[in-house]
Amino acid sequence: MGVPETGGVVATGRLSLAAQPWLADHAVSGVVLLPGAALVELAVRAGDEVGAGVLRELVIEAPLVVPDEGAVRVQVSVGEDTGSGVRPIAVYSRADDADVDSAWVRHASGLLGEDVPAVGEGLSVWPPEGAVAVDVSHLYEELGARGYGYGPVFQGLRAVWRRDDEVFAEVALPAGEADSAAGFGLHPALLDAALHAGAFSGARESAGDGLFLPFAWSGVSLHASGASALRVRLRSTGAESLSLDLADGEGVPVASVESLVLRAVAEEQLRAAGGGGGDALFRVEWSSL
């Protein structure tokens, strides 16, 4: 829906486990969360409506909990051009059955741009020369023990290789979900699975066993849509940050992420968010005794 005078748009939708059952396969500490990759998908799709399909920045401010029953209503707001094709964007939600005057919770905010970066060289040489294969057979069992409840749709990591500070991987959607990829720019479960390769990065291995979730995405560009399998090149840019290059099965570029910063999150925070329903936004206050 276009917004008069500003040239922006507001996109709305509903999320529920009944309508999107694949979301149930993404749980952290027992709480079903909308993946950060899905927030990226929403932002890029809304930006396409105004010709600003490059996600310059998206900061995730609060987890979006998908309830076991019922639904949440989602709103993506793209503002007016602030100059040089840059537009603000924000993602909100509230319970589907909330009163019309109920407040919306902002989950992410950032900037969209029209500038399209040059497409990289791709990943046509595969497996990569000089890369050493890594055993991934126990990854999801180990992640489950740490609190990441990935179901079949999100268990997409198929193979991993390492070369110096680079990690290469193959990820794919399961057969029953592959056909749905055509309905996305980049299926969130596929992008999320690409991030799982970060478990084999030297920097991430030394970061500890806590729970880490996407916090800030920068320079996200989608070059082709509808992929159901990817080749991945991941570079660690810090103890809690990485960059990604994604290509299809022939090595043709699909997407790139200049930077993704991860942040540790406490299990108590997620449980509180999951149990709060419409009051899932909390703050800390000091009370005088």
Backbone hydrogen bonds, N-H to C=O, Kabsch-Sander energy under -0.5 kcal/mol:
donor,donor_aa,acceptor,acceptor_aa,energy
3,V,8,G,-2.5
6,T,4,P,-1.6
7,G,3,V,-1.6
9,V,78,V,-1.3
10,V,1,M,-2.7
11,A,76,V,-2.8
13,G,74,V,-2.0
15,L,72,V,-2.7
17,L,67,P,-0.5
20,Q,16,S,-2.8
23,L,20,Q,-2.0
24,A,21,P,-1.5
25,D,22,W,-1.4
26,H,23,L,-1.9
27,A,149,G,-1.5
28,V,31,V,-2.7
29,S,147,G,-3.3
31,V,28,V,-1.7
33,L,26,H,-1.8
33,L,31,V,-0.6
34,L,64,L,-2.9
38,A,35,P,-1.0
39,L,35,P,-1.3
40,V,36,G,-1.8
41,E,37,A,-2.0
42,L,38,A,-2.4
43,A,39,L,-2.2
44,V,40,V,-2.7
45,R,41,E,-2.3
46,A,42,L,-2.3
47,G,43,A,-2.2
48,D,44,V,-1.7
49,E,45,R,-0.8
49,E,46,A,-0.8
50,V,47,G,-1.3
51,G,48,D,-1.1
52,A,47,G,-3.0
54,V,113,G,-2.1
55,L,53,G,-0.6
55,L,220,V,-2.3
56,R,54,V,-1.2
56,R,111,L,-1.2
57,E,111,L,-1.8
58,L,217,W,-2.2
59,V,109,S,-3.1
60,I,58,L,-0.5
60,I,215,F,-3.4
61,E,59,V,-0.6
61,E,107,H,-2.8
62,A,107,H,-1.4
65,V,63,P,-0.8
66,V,32,V,-2.4
72,V,15,L,-2.4
73,R,94,R,-3.1
74,V,13,G,-3.2
75,Q,92,Y,-2.4
76,V,11,A,-3.2
77,S,75,Q,-0.5
77,S,90,A,-2.7
78,V,9,V,-3.1
78,V,76,V,-0.5
79,G,77,S,-0.5
79,G,88,P,-2.7
82,T,86,V,-3.4
86,V,83,G,-1.5
87,R,112,L,-2.1
89,I,110,G,-2.0
90,A,77,S,-1.9
91,V,108,A,-2.5
92,Y,75,Q,-3.1
93,S,105,V,-1.8
94,R,73,R,-1.6
96,D,71,A,-2.5
98,A,95,A,-1.7
102,S,99,D,-1.9
105,V,93,S,-3.0
106,R,104,W,-0.5
107,H,91,V,-3.1
107,H,105,V,-0.6
108,A,91,V,-1.3
109,S,59,V,-1.8
110,G,89,I,-2.5
111,L,57,E,-1.9
112,L,87,R,-3.3
113,G,54,V,-2.6
123,L,251,G,-2.0
126,W,124,S,-0.8
131,A,128,P,-1.6
132,V,162,R,-2.9
134,V,160,V,-2.7
139,L,136,V,-1.4
142,E,138,H,-2.3
143,L,139,L,-2.8
144,G,140,Y,-2.1
145,A,141,E,-1.5
146,R,142,E,-0.9
146,R,143,L,-0.6
147,G,143,L,-0.6
147,G,144,G,-0.9
148,Y,143,L,-2.3
149,G,27,A,-3.2
149,G,147,G,-0.8
150,Y,148,Y,-1.3
151,G,25,D,-2.4
151,G,149,G,-0.6
154,F,151,G,-1.0
155,Q,151,G,-0.7
155,Q,152,P,-0.8
156,G,154,F,-1.4
158,R,170,E,-3.3
159,A,170,E,-1.3
160,V,134,V,-0.6
161,W,168,F,-2.7
162,R,132,V,-2.3
163,R,166,E,-2.4
166,E,163,R,-2.7
167,V,234,L,-2.7
168,F,161,W,-3.0
169,A,232,V,-2.0
170,E,159,A,-2.1
171,V,230,L,-2.1
172,A,156,G,-1.8
173,L,228,S,-2.5
177,E,174,P,-1.9
178,A,174,P,-1.4
179,D,175,A,-0.6
180,S,177,E,-1.1
181,A,178,A,-1.5
182,A,179,D,-0.9
183,G,180,S,-1.9
184,F,181,A,-1.9
187,H,227,A,-0.5
190,L,187,H,-0.9
191,L,187,H,-2.0
192,D,188,P,-2.7
193,A,189,A,-1.9
194,A,190,L,-1.6
195,L,191,L,-1.2
196,H,192,D,-0.8
196,H,193,A,-0.7
197,A,193,A,-0.5
197,A,194,A,-1.0
198,G,195,L,-1.9
199,A,196,H,-1.8
200,F,197,A,-2.0
201,S,198,G,-1.7
205,E,201,S,-2.5
206,S,202,G,-1.2
207,A,204,R,-1.2
208,G,205,E,-0.5
211,L,265,V,-0.5
212,F,210,G,-0.5
213,L,263,R,-2.5
215,F,261,V,-2.7
216,A,261,V,-1.6
217,W,58,L,-2.8
218,S,259,S,-2.6
219,G,56,R,-1.6
220,V,55,L,-2.7
221,S,219,G,-0.6
221,S,256,S,-2.4
223,H,221,S,-0.6
223,H,254,V,-3.2
224,A,254,V,-1.7
226,G,184,F,-1.0
226,G,185,G,-1.0
227,A,185,G,-0.5
230,L,171,V,-2.9
231,R,247,A,-3.0
232,V,169,A,-2.7
233,R,245,D,-2.5
234,L,167,V,-3.2
235,R,243,S,-2.1
236,S,165,D,-1.1
237,T,241,S,-1.8
238,G,241,S,-0.9
241,S,238,G,-1.0
242,L,260,L,-1.7
243,S,235,R,-2.4
244,L,257,V,-2.4
245,D,233,R,-2.1
246,L,255,A,-2.9
247,A,231,R,-2.4
248,D,252,V,-2.4
251,G,248,D,-1.8
254,V,246,L,-3.3
255,A,246,L,-1.5
256,S,221,S,-2.1
257,V,244,L,-2.6
258,E,218,S,-0.8
258,E,219,G,-1.2
259,S,218,S,-1.9
260,L,242,L,-2.2
261,V,216,A,-2.6
262,L,240,E,-3.8
263,R,213,L,-2.4
265,V,211,L,-2.4
269,Q,266,A,-0.7
270,L,266,A,-1.3
271,R,267,E,-2.5
272,A,268,E,-2.2
273,A,269,Q,-2.1
274,G,270,L,-2.7
275,G,271,R,-1.7
276,G,272,A,-0.7
276,G,273,A,-0.6
279,D,276,G,-2.7
280,A,277,G,-0.9
282,F,280,A,-0.6
